[in-house]
């Protein structure tokens, strides 16, 4: 009898140790629902993105430290303000999306046993043609901190040197004639006349002298007196 009792006691202790080893893992919270659900197609933006687990989350300080919900599109742009509210087994963030496409919602929470857990799901957004979405952010938003959103690339402004100046409405001043050219022309004309006159005078003088020489050569010598 004592032997049987000891065997039963050892078995109970072993079972207790096994349960103790398994209980921490079994105590992890797990997701029971979400908005949106995995693979869901949204036609409008929900007021909040929500993740609900099976037990209350561990929100030390009540400020949502360690909790996060991030929504990104196929281009890696972030949507939302980064603020998360924790209430019992649920956490939520204001809903925000851009244009139509596939989105990924990544979330992180602290389980009741103190472990930090994370997961993600994908969904599709297919809004009406006239729906207006929110601008995306290039970096993950942090609650209370503004971040620059992605804006269309601005058109390059022309440089100051490339800007055409408007034509003046005032008539252009008449060009002042250059008198230096006229003066030079007159001087050259006078010089030309003097040169021609000199040449003519030289020719006339040369011909006169030649004629005198020829006449002297043709005249007979005068008779000598006895």
Secondary structure, 3 states (H helix, E strand, C coil): CHHHHHHHHHHHHHHHHHHHHHHHHHCCCCEEEEECCCCCEECCCCCEEEEEECCCCCCHHHCCCCCEEEEEECCCCEECCCCCEEECCEEEEECCCCCCEEEEEEEEEECCCCCEEEEEEEEEECCCCCCCCCCCECCCCECCECCCECCCCCCCCCCHHHCCCCCCCCCCCCCCCCHHHHHHHHHHHHHHHHHHHHHHHHHHHHHHHHHHHHHHHHCCCCCCCC
